Amino acid sequence: MYEKVCEILLNYVEEPEGGLKPETKFIDDLEMNSLDIMTMVGDLEDEFDITIETSELRELFTLRDLVSFLEKKV
């Protein structure tokens, strides 16, 4: 799951020096904007055949948060 999420994420950002880590923050570390995040979410929904509500995104700040969330959803 972690590897697949990283693969999808790297479609939207350049890999940071030192690579992606569970504590990597989408906005602070990767400088993602809301459009990047929403487009990535669409890809995650397609990949894992789930629906992610906008309200659920408010609690997802790091790669670890996202992977834990997805593991519970699928």
C-alpha positions as CSV (number, residue, x, y, z in Angstrom):
1,M,0.0,0.0,0.0
2,Y,2.7,2.5,1.0
3,E,4.7,1.9,-2.2
4,K,1.6,2.3,-4.4
5,V,0.6,5.5,-2.6
6,C,4.2,6.9,-3.1
7,E,4.1,6.0,-6.8
8,I,0.8,7.9,-7.3
9,L,2.1,10.8,-5.2
10,L,5.2,11.1,-7.3
11,N,3.0,11.8,-10.3
12,Y,2.3,15.2,-8.7
13,V,5.5,16.2,-7.0
14,E,9.2,15.9,-7.4
15,E,10.8,13.4,-5.0
16,P,12.3,15.4,-2.1
17,E,15.9,15.0,-1.3
18,G,16.1,12.0,1.0
19,G,13.0,10.5,-0.6
20,L,9.5,10.2,0.7
21,K,9.1,9.3,4.4
22,P,6.0,8.5,6.4
23,E,6.3,11.8,8.1
24,T,6.4,13.8,4.8
25,K,3.8,16.6,4.9
26,F,1.9,17.2,1.7
27,I,1.7,21.0,2.0
28,D,4.7,21.9,4.1
29,D,7.3,19.5,2.7
30,L,6.0,18.8,-0.9
31,E,4.3,22.2,-1.4
32,M,1.2,20.6,-2.9
33,N,-1.7,22.8,-3.6
34,S,-5.4,21.9,-3.3
35,L,-5.7,21.1,-7.0
36,D,-2.7,18.7,-6.7
37,I,-4.2,17.0,-3.7
38,M,-7.7,16.7,-5.2
39,T,-6.3,15.2,-8.4
40,M,-4.2,12.8,-6.4
41,V,-7.2,11.8,-4.4
42,G,-9.1,11.0,-7.6
43,D,-6.2,8.7,-8.7
44,L,-6.2,7.0,-5.2
45,E,-10.0,6.5,-5.4
46,D,-9.6,4.9,-8.9
47,E,-6.7,2.7,-7.8
48,F,-8.3,1.4,-4.6
49,D,-11.9,1.5,-5.8
50,I,-13.0,3.7,-2.8
51,T,-14.6,7.1,-2.3
52,I,-12.8,9.7,-0.2
53,E,-15.0,12.5,1.2
54,T,-13.6,16.0,1.2
55,S,-14.3,16.1,5.0
56,E,-12.0,13.1,5.5
57,L,-9.1,14.9,3.9
58,R,-9.0,17.5,6.7
59,E,-7.3,15.0,8.9
60,L,-4.7,13.8,6.4
61,F,-1.5,15.8,6.7
62,T,1.3,13.3,6.2
63,L,2.0,10.3,4.0
64,R,1.6,8.2,7.2
65,D,-1.9,9.7,7.8
66,L,-2.9,8.9,4.2
67,V,-1.6,5.3,4.2
68,S,-3.3,4.5,7.5
69,F,-6.5,6.0,6.3
70,L,-6.4,4.0,3.1
71,E,-5.6,0.8,4.9
72,K,-8.8,1.2,7.0
73,K,-10.9,2.1,3.9
74,V,-9.9,-0.9,1.7
